[in-house]
Amino acid sequence: MNTITPGLAALPAEKKQWFVEDRFGMFIHWGLYSLPARHEWVKNREEISTEDYQKYFDHFDPDLYDPAEWAKMARAAGMKYVVLTTKHHEGFCLWDSAVTDYKVTETPYGKDLLGPFVEAFRAEGLKVGFYYSLIDWHHPDFPVDPFHPQRNDPEAARMNEGRDISRYASYMRDQVRELLTGFGKIDVIWFDFSYPNRLHNELPGKGHKDWQSEELVKLVRDLQPEIIINNRLDLVDLPADVTTPEQYVPREWPKVKGENVTWEACHTLSGSWGYHRDEDTWKSPDQLIRLLVDTVSMGGNLLMNVGPTGRGLLDDRAVSALDVYGKWMKLNGRSIYGCTQSSLEAPQDCRLTQRGNRLYVHLFSWPFRHLHLDGLAGKVRYAQFLHDASEVLIVPADEEDPWNPTQVKVAPTSVTLELPVRKPDVLVPVIELFLED
């Protein structure tokens, strides 16, 4: 049972209101792994030693980096906040940290990446979050464990002699202090990740005791009292500000101890978080929109990831995917921002979102002629397609249709909408219903 230091309570709901209003954010995974360009876990997957990984540090030079361009693309895609990997599991830092030389200012690029990033995204009106990896495969005090690149080395146990995880925890706090004091107000801190029950070759995993998570949370709260902290610190008795399922679509609103929680699903445009040159499982335009709608229809946020190249650009596949979001959100964003799960039951192959007396019906497949919505008889003032504000007629169900003697009767509690035979030229059409007050 974890003992929680007093004063470490989660943020009250009103402090997270911006987050649940914004609903859609950009995740950015960027680091040395963009050079091998074959997955951000390449050091782990290929069991690369620190010495052999050094060549990527020696050649890191993102000369085309333009965070203002990234920020414009995020805003155009309809995203309202951003989370960047300040340090991923490889241990490489995107800012000029005072406590390590394993940082961007020591590479051929030679300049801080984080300051210009924060400034550019704020200039476009996005809130800014920092991802920070609890794992660090480069730090000399980080013990070889089940995810470490040297986990299968016969000398792994010997390598751990003299390594002190408490010194590493102190190093983390020093870096988090830098991040939360050197770049102004930060809106989200996204820690990643804990695995206390993992075991490999008698090498144990790591959890809250290793990270000294309570001290870390207290530091964060002291430095930035209104920041949102995610749930990956292995503090099971400390209510998190946000729960973060990864590469997963829940079937219902996630719960903790029986209560709905603030939640955010993180997903990738393809199968990798970091830039992967040869990866070919990119999501279709339809999948991209459905992921967003599915998430908001269950009361959650979507944090969609891009992985810039080693030169600092988003490749054409990522740009095209962001354009898909931008075109759809320009017309249908009203069904996402500030919306949440509806208490009404969605028709087959539809998803509902709601904001006050506006109900949004997202049609994942196109029904023929009519759509029936149970529980809304006499409660709809007006209906229209959201993409063009064209009226959708509300019609009585014709139960005496002589051409259809076997017609199934429509429940008297339902409202019937008359649809065009042809689906509108929109990936996922949305009907906006104006409900009676």
Rosetta blueprint (number, residue, H / E / L):
1 M L
2 N L
3 T L
4 I L
5 T L
6 P L
7 G L
8 L L
9 A L
10 A L
11 L L
12 P L
13 A H
14 E H
15 K H
16 K H
17 Q H
18 W H
19 F H
20 V H
21 E H
22 D H
23 R L
24 F E
25 G E
26 M E
27 F E
28 I E
29 H L
30 W L
31 G L
32 L H
33 Y H
34 S H
35 L L
36 P L
37 A L
38 R E
39 H L
40 E L
41 W L
42 V H
43 K H
44 N H
45 R H
46 E L
47 E L
48 I L
49 S L
50 T H
51 E H
52 D H
53 Y H
54 Q H
55 K H
56 Y H
57 F H
58 D H
59 H L
60 F L
61 D L
62 P L
63 D L
64 L L
65 Y L
66 D L
67 P H
68 A H
69 E H
70 W H
71 A H
72 K H
73 M H
74 A H
75 R H
76 A H
77 A L
78 G L
79 M L
80 K L
81 Y E
82 V E
83 V E
84 L E
85 T E
86 T E
87 K E
88 H L
89 H L
90 E L
91 G L
92 F L
93 C E
94 L L
95 W L
96 D L
97 S L
98 A L
99 V L
100 T L
101 D L
102 Y L
103 K E
104 V H
105 T H
106 E H
107 T L
108 P L
109 Y L
110 G L
111 K L
112 D L
113 L L
114 L H
115 G H
116 P H
117 F H
118 V H
119 E H
120 A H
121 F H
122 R H
123 A H
124 E L
125 G L
126 L L
127 K E
128 V E
129 G E
130 F E
131 Y E
132 Y E
133 S E
134 L L
135 I L
136 D L
137 W L
138 H L
139 H L
140 P L
141 D L
142 F L
143 P L
144 V L
145 D L
146 P L
147 F L
148 H L
149 P L
150 Q L
151 R L
152 N L
153 D L
154 P L
155 E L
156 A H
157 A H
158 R H
159 M H
160 N L
161 E L
162 G L
163 R L
164 D L
165 I H
166 S H
167 R H
168 Y H
169 A H
170 S H
171 Y H
172 M H
173 R H
174 D H
175 Q H
176 V H
177 R H
178 E H
179 L H
180 L H
181 T H
182 G L
183 F L
184 G L
185 K L
186 I L
187 D L
188 V E
189 I E
190 W E
191 F E
192 D E
193 F L
194 S L
195 Y L
196 P L
197 N L
198 R L
199 L E
200 H E
201 N L
202 E L
203 L E
204 P E
205 G L
206 K L
207 G L
208 H H
209 K H
210 D H
211 W H
212 Q L
213 S H
214 E H
215 E H
216 L H
217 V H
218 K H
219 L H
220 V H
221 R H
222 D H
223 L H
224 Q L
225 P L
226 E L
227 I L
228 I E
229 I E
230 N E
231 N L
232 R L
233 L L
234 D L
235 L L
236 V L
237 D L
238 L L
239 P L
240 A L
241 D L
242 V E
243 T E
244 T L
245 P L
246 E E
247 Q L
248 Y L
249 V L
250 P L
251 R L
252 E L
253 W L
254 P L
255 K E
256 V E
257 K L
258 G L
259 E E
260 N E
261 V L
262 T L
263 W E
264 E E
265 A E
266 C E
267 H E
268 T E
269 L L
270 S L
271 G L
272 S L
273 W L
274 G L
275 Y L
276 H E
277 R L
278 D L
279 E L
280 D L
281 T L
282 W L
283 K L
284 S L
285 P H
286 D H
287 Q H
288 L H
289 I H
290 R H
291 L H
292 L H
293 V H
294 D H
295 T H
296 V H
297 S H
298 M L
299 G L
300 G L
301 N E
302 L E
303 L E
304 M E
305 N E
306 V E
307 G L
308 P L
309 T L
310 G L
311 R L
312 G L
313 L L
314 L L
315 D L
316 D H
317 R H
318 A H
319 V H
320 S H
321 A H
322 L H
323 D H
324 V H
325 Y H
326 G H
327 K H
328 W H
329 M H
330 K H
331 L H
332 N H
333 G H
334 R H
335 S H
336 I L
337 Y L
338 G L
339 C L
340 T E
341 Q L
342 S L
343 S L
344 L L
345 E L
346 A L
347 P L
348 Q L
349 D L
350 C E
351 R E
352 L E
353 T E
354 Q E
355 R E
356 G L
357 N L
358 R E
359 L E
360 Y E
361 V E
362 H E
363 L E
364 F L
365 S L
366 W L
367 P L
368 F L
369 R L
370 H E
371 L E
372 H E
373 L E
374 D L
375 G L
376 L L
377 A L
378 G L
379 K L
380 V E
381 R E
382 Y E
383 A E
384 Q E
385 F E
386 L L
387 H L
388 D L
389 A L
390 S L
391 E E
392 V L
393 L E
394 I E
395 V E
396 P L
397 A L
398 D L
399 E L
400 E L
401 D L
402 P L
403 W L
404 N L
405 P L
406 T L
407 Q L
408 V L
409 K L
410 V L
411 A L
412 P L
413 T L
414 S L
415 V E
416 T E
417 L E
418 E E
419 L L
420 P L
421 V L
422 R L
423 K L
424 P L
425 D L
426 V L
427 L L
428 V L
429 P L
430 V E
431 I E
432 E E
433 L E
434 F E
435 L E
436 E L
437 D L
